Amino acid sequence: MKDQVFQLIDQECQRQLDKIGLIPSENAVSEAVSSVLSSCLSNKYSEGYANRRYYEGNQIIDKIELLAIERVKALFGVPYANVQPYSGSPANSAIEFALLQPGDTLMGLKLTMGGHLTHGHPDVTFSGRYFNSVQYGLGADARIDFDQVRKLAHEHKPKLIIAGNTAYPFVLDFAKFREIADEVGAWLMADISHVTGLVIGGEHPSPVPYADVVMSTTHKTFRGPRGAMILVTERGLARDPELGKKIDAAIIPGLQGGPHNATTAAIAIAATEAATPAFKKYAQQIRKNANALADTLMEEGIPLVGNGTETHLMIMDLSSLGFGLGGQVSYAMDVAGMYANRNTVPTEPSSPFYPSGVRLGTPLVTTRGMKEKEMQKIGRWIAEVVRHVQHAELPQDKKARTKFLQQFRVEADQDLKLLEIAQEVKAMCRKFPLFAEEK
């Protein structure tokens, strides 16, 4: 008899096959990456770095890590790479650990306007509690307000400026960030976790000519295992030849213990896959799909932050349709066979806990082989869901919200309209595997 864990894994695989994944930070990995992750490499402890480990028996592990490093360096054209970070948040913390002293000033994009927790979100994060955090925002056009960035930089003289995001649907202008960083003598770090695959595929500008340090997760548009990598550019090493060593020391012993060797090997595999012409086609299709989905939603009357997208993601701004609708719409979408995540909008009238937006992205559906025709169908289904639950506004009375949302979910789970859409979604999904090999 199968252990219950394996039964649950089977159920999760079926869920992924039957539903449309629209969370921009999720993707599906190739069979090669998946097989490496379940290999014997997880058995080995390898604290330290290649040829200088604390444990014996790492001769082969050393070769694997060095191979991953060389492939990543070649892929991005950088002189240094560290592939040991467990994920993006520890990687960003390591960079801050290496470049800053407690109390130093850093600047990042506000969380509510598309930034990330580790970019200095105040009070509750490592980056916001141990450093003096200054947060920049967006202009009326929902684009980064570089006049504000410059003004804040000159006023606060940050030691580190972070160019990156988690829910910002437009191209990052690394050249402008570099210009401002030089004006105040700041380090420039680019967090490209979301757009790495687009950078590799030529669908988004590369930060390498401009940034001192680059961080990326490896499981989003890069389409690898759940991990991260830190790159130091020629520019960064010219400013501080010891910067790579400082990053290494920040990872271990600074923040982490033994690396996840199976993940390291899977990063090496993913880097080879990303260097192929097929991956460039994949990146191009992500952008085509994002445009098709955004255009369809807007044609259906669904407002988007900034009226569109320049990357792989977009954010539905439901604030003009009702109060605090993000959570209800995202839950109803999941019942209807399409999963995304609720998200704040730049001029959020509600709160981060009950936001007015839903964040959508096309990396995973593109990996499955879906194209513009499918995006148009998905856009119309989403619009149907929005219109169907638009009446379910969040109560203004905060005490009534918990009971209201519980009742909404009970009713949504049994809603015949949502369940009908789910069957249509499932029928389409049967035509697409989780990972379609590019032709």
C-alpha positions in Angstrom: 0.0 0.0 0.0 1.3 3.4 -0.9 2.4 5.7 1.9 -0.1 8.6 2.3 2.6 11.1 1.3 2.9 9.4 -2.2 -0.9 9.5 -2.5 -0.8 13.2 -1.8 2.0 13.7 -4.3 -0.1 12.0 -6.9 -3.1 14.3 -6.0 -0.9 17.3 -6.4 0.5 16.2 -9.8 -3.1 15.8 -10.9 -4.1 19.2 -9.6 -1.3 20.8 -11.5 -2.3 18.9 -14.7 -6.0 19.8 -14.4 -5.6 23.5 -13.6 -4.0 26.5 -15.2 -1.1 27.9 -13.2 -0.9 31.7 -13.5 1.3 32.6 -10.5 4.2 34.5 -12.1 6.8 33.0 -9.8 5.9 29.3 -10.5 7.1 27.1 -13.3 7.5 23.4 -14.2 10.9 21.8 -14.5 12.2 19.4 -17.2 12.5 15.7 -16.6 16.3 16.1 -16.4 16.0 18.7 -13.7 13.4 16.6 -11.8 15.5 13.4 -11.9 18.6 15.2 -10.6 16.6 16.6 -7.7 15.6 13.1 -6.5 19.2 11.7 -6.9 21.7 10.4 -4.3 23.2 13.9 -4.2 20.9 14.7 -1.3 22.8 12.2 0.9 26.0 14.2 1.1 27.0 16.9 3.5 29.2 19.5 1.8 29.7 22.6 4.0 32.2 25.0 2.5 33.2 25.4 -1.1 34.9 23.2 -3.8 38.3 22.0 -2.7 37.9 23.5 0.8 35.1 21.5 2.5 34.7 20.7 6.1 33.8 17.1 5.3 35.6 14.4 3.4 34.2 12.5 0.4 33.3 15.6 -1.7 35.5 15.0 -4.7 32.6 14.5 -7.0 30.4 17.1 -5.4 33.2 19.6 -6.0 33.2 18.8 -9.7 29.4 19.2 -9.8 29.4 22.6 -8.1 32.3 23.9 -10.2 30.5 22.8 -13.3 27.3 24.7 -12.2 29.4 27.8 -11.5 31.1 27.7 -14.8 27.9 27.2 -16.7 26.2 30.1 -14.9 29.2 32.4 -15.4 29.2 31.6 -19.1 25.5 32.1 -19.4 25.5 35.6 -18.0 29.0 36.7 -18.9 30.2 37.4 -15.4 33.5 36.5 -13.6 31.9 35.2 -10.4 29.0 33.1 -9.3 27.8 31.5 -6.1 25.1 28.8 -6.6 24.7 27.8 -2.9 21.9 30.1 -1.7 18.8 28.1 -0.6 16.4 30.6 -2.2 16.0 34.3 -3.1 15.5 35.7 0.4 18.7 34.2 1.9 20.6 35.3 -1.2 19.4 38.9 -0.9 20.2 38.7 2.8 23.7 37.4 2.0 24.4 40.3 -0.4 23.2 42.8 2.2 25.3 41.0 4.8 28.4 41.3 2.6 27.9 44.9 1.5 26.4 46.6 4.6 27.0 47.1 8.3 24.0 47.1 10.6 22.4 50.6 10.5 23.6 51.4 6.9 21.1 52.7 4.5 19.6 50.8 1.6 16.9 51.7 -0.9 14.4 49.4 -2.6 10.9 49.5 -4.2 8.0 49.6 -1.7 6.3 46.2 -1.2 2.9 47.6 -1.9 4.1 49.0 -5.3 5.6 45.8 -6.5 8.8 45.4 -4.4 10.0 42.4 -2.4 10.1 41.9 1.4 13.9 41.6 1.3 14.3 44.9 -0.5 14.0 46.8 2.8 10.4 46.3 3.8 10.4 47.9 7.3 10.1 46.4 10.7 9.1 42.8 9.9 12.1 41.7 7.7 15.8 41.3 8.2 16.4 44.0 5.5 14.1 46.5 7.2 15.1 45.9 10.8 18.9 45.7 10.7 19.4 48.4 8.1 18.0 51.9 7.6 15.5 51.3 4.9 14.4 54.0 2.4 11.6 52.9 0.0 10.9 54.5 -3.4 7.6 54.1 -5.3 5.8 54.6 -8.6 4.5 57.5 -10.5 0.9 58.1 -11.7 1.7 55.9 -14.7 2.5 52.9 -12.5 6.2 53.1 -13.6 9.1 53.6 -11.2 9.4 57.3 -10.4 13.1 58.0 -11.1 12.8 61.6 -10.0 11.8 60.3 -6.6 14.5 57.7 -6.6 17.1 60.4 -7.3 15.7 62.8 -4.7 15.7 60.1 -2.0 19.2 58.9 -2.9 20.7 62.4 -2.6 18.8 63.0 0.6 19.6 59.7 2.4 22.9 58.7 0.7 22.2 54.9 0.6 25.1 52.5 0.6 23.1 50.1 -1.5 20.3 50.6 -4.1 18.3 47.6 -5.1 16.7 47.4 -8.6 14.2 44.6 -8.5 10.6 43.6 -8.0 8.1 40.9 -7.4 4.9 42.5 -8.8 6.0 45.2 -11.2 4.9 44.5 -14.8 7.4 46.8 -16.6 11.0 46.7 -17.8 13.6 47.7 -15.2 15.8 50.6 -16.4 19.1 49.5 -15.0 21.0 52.3 -16.7 19.0 54.9 -14.8 19.6 53.1 -11.5 23.3 53.0 -12.3 23.4 56.7 -13.0 21.7 57.5 -9.7 23.9 55.0 -7.8 27.1 56.6 -9.2 25.8 60.1 -8.2 25.7 59.1 -4.5 28.5 56.4 -4.5 26.1 53.5 -3.8 26.4 49.8 -4.7 23.8 48.7 -7.2 22.2 45.3 -6.8 19.8 43.9 -9.4 17.3 41.3 -8.3 16.2 39.8 -11.5 14.5 36.7 -10.0 11.3 37.2 -12.0 12.8 38.2 -15.4 16.0 36.0 -15.5 14.6 33.8 -18.3 13.6 36.9 -20.3 17.1 38.4 -19.8 18.7 35.2 -21.1 16.2 35.1 -24.1 16.8 38.7 -25.0 13.3 39.8 -24.0 14.5 42.1 -21.1 17.6 44.2 -20.8 20.5 42.6 -18.9 21.7 44.2 -15.6 25.2 42.8 -16.1 26.7 46.0 -17.7 25.2 48.2 -14.9 24.9 46.3 -11.6 27.7 45.4 -9.2 25.9 42.4 -7.9 23.0 40.4 -9.5 20.7 38.0 -7.7 18.3 35.6 -9.2 16.2 32.7 -8.0 16.5 29.7 -10.2 12.8 28.4 -10.2 10.9 31.2 -11.9 11.5 32.1 -15.6 14.9 30.3 -15.4 12.9 27.1 -15.1 15.2 25.3 -12.7 15.1 24.0 -9.2 14.0 26.0 -6.1 17.3 27.8 -5.3 19.2 31.0 -6.1 22.4 32.3 -7.5 24.5 35.4 -6.8 26.6 36.9 -9.6 29.3 39.6 -9.3 30.0 41.6 -12.4 33.3 43.0 -13.8 32.1 46.3 -12.5 31.6 45.0 -9.0 35.0 43.3 -8.9 36.7 46.5 -10.2 35.2 48.4 -7.3 36.2 45.7 -4.8 38.4 42.7 -5.9 37.4 40.9 -2.7 33.7 41.2 -3.4 33.3 37.5 -4.5 35.0 36.3 -1.3 32.8 38.6 0.8 29.7 37.0 -0.8 31.1 33.5 -0.2 31.7 34.3 3.5 28.2 35.8 3.8 26.7 32.6 2.6 28.8 30.3 4.8 29.6 30.8 7.7 27.4 34.0 7.6 24.0 32.6 7.0 23.9 29.0 5.8 25.2 25.6 6.5 25.6 22.7 4.0 24.5 23.4 0.4 21.7 21.4 -1.2 23.8 19.4 -3.6 20.9 18.0 -5.7 19.7 21.6 -6.2 23.3 22.6 -7.3 23.3 19.9 -9.9 19.9 20.8 -11.1 21.0 24.4 -11.5 23.8 23.1 -13.7 21.3 21.2 -15.9 18.9 24.2 -16.0 21.8 26.5 -17.1 22.6 24.2 -20.0 18.9 24.1 -21.0 18.8 27.9 -20.8 21.7 28.2 -23.2 19.8 26.6 -26.1 17.9 28.2 -29.0 14.8 26.5 -27.8 15.0 28.5 -24.5 15.2 31.7 -26.4 12.0 30.7 -28.3 10.4 29.9 -24.9 11.3 33.4 -23.6 9.8 35.0 -26.7 6.6 33.0 -26.3 6.3 34.1 -22.6 6.2 37.7 -23.8 3.8 36.9 -26.6 1.5 35.1 -24.2 1.6 37.9 -21.7 0.6 40.4 -24.3 -2.2 38.2 -25.5 -3.5 37.7 -22.0 -3.3 41.3 -21.1 -5.0 42.5 -24.3 -7.8 40.0 -23.8 -8.4 41.0 -20.2 -8.5 44.7 -21.1 -10.8 44.0 -24.1 -13.1 42.2 -21.6 -13.2 45.4 -19.4 -10.7 44.2 -16.7 -8.4 47.0 -15.7 -4.7 46.3 -15.4 -2.1 48.2 -13.4 -0.3 50.5 -15.9 -2.7 49.3 -18.7 -0.6 46.3 -19.6 2.7 44.5 -19.3 6.2 44.6 -20.6 7.3 41.4 -19.0 5.8 38.0 -18.0 3.3 39.4 -15.4 0.4 41.7 -15.0 -1.8 42.8 -12.2 -5.6 43.1 -12.4 -6.7 46.2 -10.7 -10.2 45.5 -9.4 -10.5 48.6 -7.2 -12.8 50.3 -9.7 -15.1 47.2 -9.7 -15.6 46.8 -6.0 -13.9 47.2 -2.6 -11.3 44.6 -1.6 -12.1 42.1 -4.3 -8.6 40.5 -4.8 -9.0 37.7 -2.4 -12.5 36.7 -3.5 -11.6 36.8 -7.2 -8.4 34.8 -6.7 -10.3 32.1 -4.7 -13.1 32.0 -7.2 -10.5 31.6 -10.0 -9.0 28.6 -8.2 -12.4 27.0 -7.9 -12.8 27.7 -11.7 -9.5 25.9 -12.4 -7.1 28.8 -12.7 -4.8 29.6 -9.8 -3.1 33.0 -9.2 -2.5 35.2 -6.1 -4.2 38.2 -4.6 -1.9 41.3 -4.7 -1.9 44.9 -3.7 -2.3 47.6 -6.4 -0.1 50.8 -6.3 -3.0 53.0 -5.0 -4.4 50.3 -2.7 -7.7 51.5 -1.2 -8.1 48.5 1.0 -5.1 46.8 2.7 -2.3 44.3 2.0 -4.3 41.6 3.9 -7.5 42.3 1.8 -6.0 43.7 -1.5 -7.7 44.9 -4.6 -5.5 43.1 -7.2 -4.7 39.7 -8.6 -1.3 39.0 -10.0 -1.0 36.9 -13.1 1.9 35.5 -15.2 2.6 33.3 -18.2 5.8 31.3 -17.5 4.1 28.1 -16.5 1.4 28.1 -19.2 4.1 28.7 -21.7 6.2 25.8 -20.4 3.1 23.6 -21.0 3.0 24.6 -24.7 0.1 27.0 -24.5 0.1 30.0 -27.0 -1.8 33.1 -27.8 -5.1 31.2 -28.7 -5.1 29.6 -25.2 -4.3 33.0 -23.6 -7.4 34.5 -25.2 -9.5 31.6 -23.8 -7.9 32.1 -20.3 -8.5 35.8 -20.4 -12.2 35.3 -21.2 -12.6 32.7 -18.5 -11.0 35.1 -15.9 -13.3 37.9 -17.0 -16.3 35.6 -16.5 -15.1 34.8 -13.0 -14.6 38.5 -12.2 -18.0 39.5 -13.4 -19.6 36.5 -11.6 -18.2 37.4 -8.1 -17.9 41.2 -8.5 -20.8 41.7 -6.1 -18.8 40.1 -3.3 -17.2 43.2 -2.0 -15.3 43.1 1.3 -17.3 44.5 4.2 -16.2 47.9 5.4 -16.8 46.6 9.0 -13.5 44.9 9.8 -15.2 42.6 12.4 -17.5 41.2 9.7 -14.7 40.2 7.3 -13.7 36.8 8.6 -17.2 35.4 8.7 -17.9 37.0 5.3 -14.9 35.4 3.6 -15.6 32.0 5.2 -19.2 32.1 3.8 -17.9 33.3 0.4 -15.6 30.3 0.1 -18.2 27.8 1.1 -20.6 29.2 -1.5 -17.8 29.4 -4.2 -16.8 25.8 -3.7 -20.4 24.8 -4.7 -20.9 27.5 -7.3 -22.2 25.9 -10.5 -20.9 28.6 -12.8 -17.4 28.3 -11.4 -17.5 24.5 -11.5 -18.7 24.7 -15.1 -15.7 26.8 -16.1 -13.4 24.4 -14.2 -14.6 21.6 -16.5 -13.9 23.6 -19.6 -10.4 24.5 -18.2 -9.7 20.8 -17.4 -10.7 19.8 -21.0 -8.2 22.2 -22.4 -5.5 21.3 -19.9 -5.6 17.6 -21.0 -4.0 18.7 -24.3 -0.9 20.1 -22.6 1.7 18.2 -20.5 3.4 20.0 -17.5 6.6 20.4 -19.5 6.4 20.5 -23.3 9.7 20.1 -25.2 10.3 23.1 -27.5 10.5 22.3 -31.2 
